[in-house]
Amino acid sequence: MPEHIPSELPEGDPFGADTLPYGVFTTPDAPDHPRIGVRYGAHVLDAAAAAAAHGSAYADLLDQPVLNPLLAAGRPVWQAVRAEVRGWLDGPHFHPLSEVTLHLPFEVADYVDFYASEHHATNVGRIFRPNAEALTPNWKHLPIGYHGRAGTVVVSGTEVPRPHGQRKAPADEAPSFGPSLRLDIEAEVGFVVGTPAPANTAVPLGDFRDHVFGVCLVNDWSARDIQQWEYVPLGPFLGKSFATSVSAWITPLDAFDTARTAPPERTHPLLPYLDDSAAEPGGIDIRLEVAINGKVISRPPFAAMYWTAAQQLAHMTVNGASLRTGDFYASGTVSGPEEDQVGCLLELTKGKGPYLADGDEVVITAWAPGPNGSRIGLGEVSGRVTAG
C-alpha cells in the first residue's frame, strides 16, 4: 500500500529533491499495471496518483506505462513537471523501493554507441595495434560511433546469457563457433532523447538541452573474441548486439547543472558544427564505480571524456538523420588516465584476462556534485552472467 514519508531525507542521500529520476514500476497488488514513478530516497513516488490527487494538468502524461509520452512533450513540460513533483514529496503516494518491480523505463527507438574517451581509445589501440599509432587518424576530428541494436537494450537486473559466435585467434588456422571466452563489460553513460527532430534537420550544439531528456548508466557488454574476428571492415556486430544494460532510472539533464565542467583541451581544430569553444561547458563531472561480485575494480571519471554528449548529438544528426523520441545513445567506455580508472576488463588486464565467468555479477554506480554540496545519484546498472 502507498505510504506517507517525511519530505526530508537523511543528509547525503543522492536521491533527494535535487535528483528525482524517473522510472517505470509495478507493485505486487497490480503486477499488470506499469506506471511512472519518481525515486525519492528509498521510496518511489507514484507520479500518476500524485498528479491526479493534485489536479495536475500533466496527469495524463504521467499515467503511462513508459516515459515516451513525457519525453515527447518537450523541455518546457519536463521543467514544469519536475517543479510540480517537488511539491508532491510530502504526500501519501509512495511505495518502498524494495517492494516494487522496476521495468525498462522507455521504449528504445534507435541506439547509437560512441567511442568518446581518449584514454580508452588509446589503451585499446595500443593493445590491438602495438606497432602502429594508438588512435586512428579520424579520432580527434569526429566522435566515432556505430549503430547498435535497440531490441536488446535491457533494464538493470536482467540476466545476461553468454553469447555465442565465431572466434578466431591469430594463431588459429580457421574460425570456430561457441560461447564467448572473453566476455567483458563497458562502463558507459547514456543519454535519452525526448524531443524529436525531422530528417535533414541537424541539431546544433546549442540545442542539446532541448532534445535530451535525461542521463543514465549503461553497461554495453562486449564479447571481445567475437568482436575481434568480425569487426573488420564494418565494425562491431554480434560481439556487441546481444545485450546492453541500462539503469531503471533516468535522471533529468537539468539535475546536472552544478556538475557541468569543461572537456579536456582540444588538440586539433574542430569543424564549426563540433566547435564548442564558445558553448556552455559540455562535460559532466560524473564519478562512476564498477564492482564485480561486490569488489570495486575501477572508478572511471566521466569528466575526462574528450567528446561531449552535445557533440555526439550534433554529429549524429549532421548528415540529415532524424531524431525520434526514445532514441538512445551512449558515450562509449568511460576511462581515465590512471590504471584504476578504466572502464573495461580489456584495459584493466592489458588484454590478457581474466574476463567474466558465468555467475559473475557486475554493478555500476555513479554520482555527480549537486547544489550546496549535495550529490546527484544515477540509478545503478547491474547484470549477472549466465551460461549461454
C-alpha positions as CSV (number, residue, x, y, z in Angstrom):
1,M,0.0,0.0,0.0
2,P,1.2,3.6,-0.6
3,E,2.9,5.3,2.3
4,H,3.5,8.8,3.6
5,I,7.1,9.5,4.1
6,P,8.9,12.6,5.5
7,S,9.9,15.2,2.9
8,E,13.4,15.4,4.4
9,L,15.8,12.6,3.7
10,P,19.0,11.7,5.6
11,E,21.9,14.0,4.8
12,G,23.9,12.9,1.9
13,D,21.2,10.8,0.2
14,P,22.0,11.0,-3.5
15,F,18.3,10.7,-4.5
16,G,17.0,13.8,-2.8
17,A,14.9,16.7,-4.2
18,D,17.8,17.8,-6.5
19,T,17.8,14.4,-8.3
20,L,14.3,13.0,-8.7
21,P,14.9,10.5,-11.5
22,Y,12.0,8.9,-13.5
23,G,11.3,5.2,-13.9
24,V,8.5,2.7,-14.5
25,F,7.4,0.3,-11.8
26,T,4.8,-2.2,-10.8
27,T,3.6,-3.3,-7.4
28,P,2.7,-6.8,-6.1
29,D,-1.0,-5.9,-5.9
30,A,-1.0,-4.6,-9.5
31,P,1.7,-6.6,-11.5
32,D,0.0,-5.8,-14.8
33,H,-0.2,-2.0,-14.2
34,P,3.2,-0.4,-15.0
35,R,3.2,3.3,-14.3
36,I,5.7,6.1,-14.0
37,G,7.5,6.7,-10.7
38,V,9.9,9.2,-9.3
39,R,12.6,8.0,-7.0
40,Y,13.0,9.8,-3.7
41,G,15.4,8.3,-1.3
42,A,14.5,4.6,-0.7
43,H,10.9,5.2,-2.0
44,V,9.1,5.5,-5.3
45,L,6.5,8.3,-5.8
46,D,3.5,7.1,-7.8
47,A,3.6,10.1,-10.1
48,A,0.2,9.4,-11.8
49,A,-1.6,9.0,-8.4
50,A,0.1,12.2,-7.1
51,A,-0.7,14.2,-10.2
52,A,-4.4,13.1,-10.1
53,A,-4.7,13.9,-6.4
54,H,-3.3,17.4,-7.0
55,G,-5.3,18.1,-10.2
56,S,-2.2,18.4,-12.3
57,A,-2.5,19.3,-16.0
58,Y,0.1,16.6,-16.6
59,A,-1.8,13.7,-15.0
60,D,-2.4,12.0,-18.4
61,L,1.3,12.3,-19.3
62,L,2.3,10.6,-16.1
63,D,-0.4,7.9,-16.2
64,Q,1.6,5.9,-18.8
65,P,3.4,2.5,-18.9
66,V,6.5,4.1,-20.4
67,L,8.2,7.5,-20.3
68,N,7.9,8.2,-24.1
69,P,4.8,10.5,-24.0
70,L,6.5,12.6,-21.3
71,L,9.8,12.6,-23.3
72,A,7.9,13.8,-26.4
73,A,6.3,16.7,-24.6
74,G,9.4,18.8,-24.7
75,R,11.6,20.7,-22.3
76,P,9.1,23.3,-21.0
77,V,6.9,20.4,-19.9
78,W,9.8,18.5,-18.4
79,Q,10.7,21.5,-16.3
80,A,7.1,22.1,-15.3
81,V,6.5,18.5,-14.2
82,R,9.8,18.5,-12.3
83,A,8.7,21.6,-10.4
84,E,5.3,20.0,-9.6
85,V,6.9,16.8,-8.4
86,R,8.9,18.7,-5.8
87,G,5.6,19.8,-4.4
88,W,4.4,16.2,-4.0
89,L,7.2,14.9,-1.9
90,D,5.4,15.4,1.4
91,G,2.4,13.2,0.5
92,P,0.9,9.8,0.7
93,H,1.7,8.3,-2.7
94,F,5.0,6.5,-2.0
95,H,6.0,2.8,-2.2
96,P,9.1,1.3,-0.7
97,L,11.7,0.8,-3.4
98,S,12.3,-2.7,-2.0
99,E,8.7,-3.7,-2.7
100,V,8.3,-2.7,-6.3
101,T,9.5,-4.2,-9.6
102,L,11.3,-1.9,-12.0
103,H,11.0,-2.1,-15.7
104,L,12.8,-0.7,-18.8
105,P,11.6,3.0,-18.4
106,F,11.3,4.0,-22.1
107,E,10.7,2.3,-25.4
108,V,14.0,2.5,-27.3
109,A,13.7,3.8,-30.8
110,D,17.3,3.7,-32.1
111,Y,20.6,3.0,-30.2
112,V,24.0,4.5,-31.0
113,D,27.2,3.8,-29.2
114,F,30.1,6.2,-29.3
115,Y,33.9,5.8,-28.6
116,A,34.4,9.2,-26.8
117,S,37.2,8.5,-24.3
118,E,40.7,9.3,-25.5
119,H,42.1,7.2,-22.7
120,H,40.1,4.2,-23.6
121,A,40.7,4.6,-27.3
122,T,44.4,4.9,-26.7
123,N,44.6,2.0,-24.4
124,V,42.7,-0.3,-26.8
125,G,44.7,0.9,-29.7
126,R,48.0,0.0,-28.0
127,I,46.6,-3.5,-27.3
128,F,45.2,-4.1,-30.7
129,R,47.8,-2.2,-32.8
130,P,51.1,-2.3,-30.8
131,N,53.2,-1.4,-33.8
132,A,51.0,1.5,-35.1
133,E,49.5,4.7,-33.8
134,A,47.1,4.1,-31.0
135,L,44.5,6.5,-32.2
136,T,43.1,6.3,-35.8
137,P,43.6,9.4,-37.9
138,N,40.0,10.5,-37.7
139,W,39.7,10.1,-33.9
140,K,40.5,13.8,-32.9
141,H,38.2,15.1,-35.7
142,L,34.9,13.5,-35.0
143,P,33.0,11.4,-32.4
144,I,33.3,7.8,-33.7
145,G,30.2,5.7,-33.2
146,Y,28.1,2.9,-34.6
147,H,24.5,1.8,-34.6
148,G,23.6,-0.8,-32.0
149,R,20.5,-3.0,-31.6
150,A,17.6,-1.3,-29.8
151,G,15.8,-4.6,-29.3
152,T,18.5,-5.9,-26.9
153,V,18.6,-2.9,-24.6
154,V,17.5,-4.4,-21.2
155,V,16.8,-2.9,-17.8
156,S,19.2,-3.2,-14.9
157,G,19.0,-6.5,-13.1
158,T,18.3,-8.6,-16.3
159,E,20.5,-11.7,-16.5
160,V,22.9,-11.7,-19.5
161,P,23.4,-15.1,-21.1
162,R,26.9,-15.7,-22.5
163,P,26.7,-15.0,-26.3
164,H,27.7,-17.5,-29.0
165,G,29.5,-16.6,-32.2
166,Q,32.6,-17.2,-34.4
167,R,36.0,-16.8,-32.8
168,K,39.5,-16.9,-34.4
169,A,42.7,-16.2,-32.5
170,P,45.6,-15.1,-34.7
171,A,47.3,-18.5,-34.4
172,D,44.2,-20.5,-35.3
173,E,44.0,-21.9,-38.8
174,A,40.3,-21.5,-39.1
175,P,37.4,-19.9,-37.1
176,S,35.5,-21.9,-34.5
177,F,32.0,-21.5,-33.1
178,G,31.0,-21.4,-29.5
179,P,30.3,-19.3,-26.4
180,S,32.4,-16.2,-26.0
181,L,35.6,-16.8,-23.9
182,R,36.4,-13.1,-23.5
183,L,33.1,-11.6,-22.2
184,D,33.7,-8.1,-21.0
185,I,32.0,-5.0,-19.5
186,E,31.9,-1.5,-20.8
187,A,31.0,1.1,-18.2
188,E,29.3,4.0,-20.0
189,V,26.9,6.9,-19.6
190,G,23.8,7.1,-21.7
191,F,21.6,9.9,-23.0
192,V,17.8,9.6,-23.7
193,V,16.3,11.8,-26.5
194,G,12.9,13.3,-25.8
195,T,12.1,15.9,-28.4
196,P,12.3,14.6,-32.0
197,A,13.8,16.3,-35.0
198,P,12.8,15.7,-38.6
199,A,15.1,14.3,-41.2
200,N,17.5,16.8,-42.8
201,T,17.5,18.9,-39.6
202,A,20.9,18.9,-38.0
203,V,20.8,19.5,-34.2
204,P,23.4,22.2,-33.3
205,L,25.4,22.2,-30.1
206,G,23.2,24.9,-28.6
207,D,20.0,22.8,-29.0
208,F,21.3,19.9,-26.9
209,R,19.1,20.7,-23.9
210,D,16.0,21.0,-26.0
211,H,16.3,17.4,-27.2
212,V,17.9,15.3,-24.5
213,F,15.7,14.5,-21.6
214,G,18.0,12.7,-19.2
215,V,21.0,10.6,-18.3
216,C,21.5,7.0,-17.2
217,L,24.2,4.4,-16.6
218,V,25.0,1.8,-19.2
219,N,26.9,-1.5,-19.3
220,D,27.4,-2.2,-23.0
221,W,28.5,-5.8,-22.7
222,S,31.2,-6.9,-25.2
223,A,32.3,-10.3,-26.4
224,R,35.9,-9.4,-27.3
225,D,36.8,-12.6,-29.1
226,I,33.7,-12.5,-31.3
227,Q,34.3,-8.8,-31.9
228,Q,38.0,-9.1,-32.8
229,W,37.2,-11.6,-35.6
230,E,34.2,-9.9,-37.0
231,Y,34.8,-6.1,-36.8
232,V,37.0,-5.6,-39.9
233,P,35.9,-3.8,-42.0
234,L,32.4,-2.7,-40.8
235,G,32.8,-2.6,-37.0
236,P,31.0,-4.3,-34.1
237,F,28.1,-6.6,-34.8
238,L,27.4,-9.9,-32.9
239,G,30.1,-9.1,-30.3
240,K,28.0,-6.2,-29.1
241,S,24.4,-6.7,-30.1
242,F,23.4,-9.4,-27.6
243,A,22.8,-7.1,-24.6
244,T,23.1,-3.5,-23.4
245,S,22.0,-3.0,-19.8
246,V,20.7,0.4,-18.7
247,S,19.6,1.9,-15.4
248,A,15.9,1.7,-14.4
249,W,16.1,5.4,-13.5
250,I,16.6,8.3,-16.0
251,T,18.0,11.4,-14.2
252,P,16.8,14.6,-15.8
253,L,19.6,16.5,-17.6
254,D,18.8,19.7,-15.6
255,A,19.8,17.9,-12.4
256,F,23.5,18.0,-13.6
257,D,23.8,21.8,-13.9
258,T,26.2,22.1,-10.9
259,A,28.3,19.2,-12.3
260,R,28.9,20.9,-15.7
261,T,32.6,21.0,-16.5
262,A,34.9,21.9,-19.4
263,P,36.0,19.0,-21.5
264,P,39.7,18.2,-21.9
265,E,41.7,20.6,-24.0
266,R,41.3,20.1,-27.7
267,T,44.5,19.2,-29.5
268,H,43.1,19.5,-33.1
269,P,41.0,22.3,-34.6
270,L,37.3,21.3,-34.8
271,L,34.9,21.9,-37.7
272,P,32.3,24.5,-37.0
273,Y,29.5,22.2,-36.2
274,L,31.6,20.5,-33.4
275,D,33.4,23.6,-32.2
276,D,32.2,24.0,-28.6
277,S,34.8,26.7,-27.6
278,A,32.0,29.3,-27.1
279,A,29.4,26.9,-25.8
280,E,28.4,26.1,-22.2
281,P,30.8,23.6,-20.6
282,G,29.9,20.3,-22.3
283,G,31.5,17.9,-19.8
284,I,29.7,16.4,-16.8
285,D,31.5,15.5,-13.6
286,I,30.0,12.1,-13.1
287,R,32.1,9.7,-10.9
288,L,31.5,6.0,-11.8
289,E,32.3,3.0,-9.7
290,V,32.5,-0.6,-11.1
291,A,32.2,-3.6,-8.9
292,I,32.3,-7.3,-9.8
293,N,30.9,-9.7,-7.2
294,G,31.0,-7.0,-4.7
295,K,34.6,-5.9,-5.2
296,V,35.3,-2.5,-6.6
297,I,37.7,-2.8,-9.6
298,S,37.6,0.7,-11.0
299,R,36.4,4.3,-10.6
300,P,36.1,5.9,-14.1
301,P,35.7,9.7,-14.4
302,F,33.2,10.8,-17.0
303,A,34.7,14.4,-16.8
304,A,37.7,13.0,-18.7
305,M,35.7,12.2,-21.9
306,Y,37.2,14.0,-24.9
307,W,33.9,14.2,-26.9
308,T,30.8,15.6,-25.1
309,A,27.2,14.4,-25.3
310,A,26.3,17.6,-27.2
311,Q,29.0,17.0,-29.8
312,Q,27.8,13.4,-30.2
313,L,24.2,14.5,-30.8
314,A,25.4,17.2,-33.3
315,H,27.5,14.6,-35.2
316,M,24.7,12.0,-35.1
317,T,22.3,14.3,-36.9
318,V,24.6,16.5,-39.2
319,N,24.2,14.1,-42.1
320,G,20.4,14.6,-42.1
321,A,19.5,11.7,-39.8
322,S,16.3,12.2,-37.9
323,L,15.8,12.1,-34.2
324,R,12.9,10.1,-32.6
325,T,11.5,10.2,-29.1
326,G,13.2,7.3,-27.3
327,D,16.4,7.5,-29.3
328,F,19.2,6.5,-27.0
329,Y,23.0,7.0,-27.3
330,A,25.9,6.0,-25.1
331,S,29.3,7.6,-24.5
332,G,31.4,4.5,-25.1
333,T,33.6,3.1,-22.4
334,V,34.5,5.7,-19.7
335,S,38.2,5.6,-18.8
336,G,40.5,8.0,-17.1
337,P,44.3,8.3,-17.2
338,E,45.0,6.1,-14.2
339,E,45.1,2.3,-14.1
340,D,42.3,2.2,-11.5
341,Q,40.1,4.4,-13.7
342,V,39.5,2.2,-16.7
343,G,36.0,1.1,-17.7
344,C,36.5,-2.5,-19.0
345,L,38.5,-5.6,-18.3
346,L,40.3,-5.4,-21.7
347,E,42.1,-2.3,-20.4
348,L,42.4,-3.5,-16.8
349,T,44.2,-6.7,-17.8
350,K,46.0,-5.3,-20.8
351,G,44.1,-7.7,-23.0
352,K,45.3,-10.8,-21.1
353,G,42.2,-11.5,-19.0
354,P,40.7,-13.0,-17.0
355,Y,37.3,-11.9,-18.4
356,L,33.9,-12.5,-16.9
357,A,32.9,-16.0,-15.7
358,D,29.4,-17.5,-15.5
359,G,27.8,-16.3,-12.3
360,D,29.7,-13.0,-12.1
361,E,27.6,-10.0,-11.2
362,V,28.6,-6.6,-12.4
363,V,27.2,-3.4,-10.7
364,I,28.0,0.1,-11.9
365,T,27.0,3.1,-9.7
366,A,27.7,6.8,-10.0
367,W,27.1,10.2,-8.6
368,A,27.8,13.8,-9.5
369,P,28.2,17.0,-7.5
370,G,24.9,18.8,-6.8
371,P,23.9,22.1,-5.3
372,N,25.2,23.1,-1.9
373,G,27.4,20.1,-1.5
374,S,24.7,17.6,-2.3
375,R,25.1,14.5,-4.5
376,I,23.1,13.7,-7.7
377,G,22.6,10.0,-7.9
378,L,22.3,7.9,-11.0
379,G,20.4,4.6,-10.7
380,E,22.7,1.6,-10.7
381,V,23.0,-0.7,-13.7
382,S,23.6,-4.4,-12.8
383,G,23.6,-7.7,-14.5
384,R,24.7,-11.3,-13.8
385,V,26.3,-13.5,-16.5
386,T,24.6,-16.9,-17.1
387,A,25.7,-19.8,-19.2
388,G,24.7,-19.3,-22.8
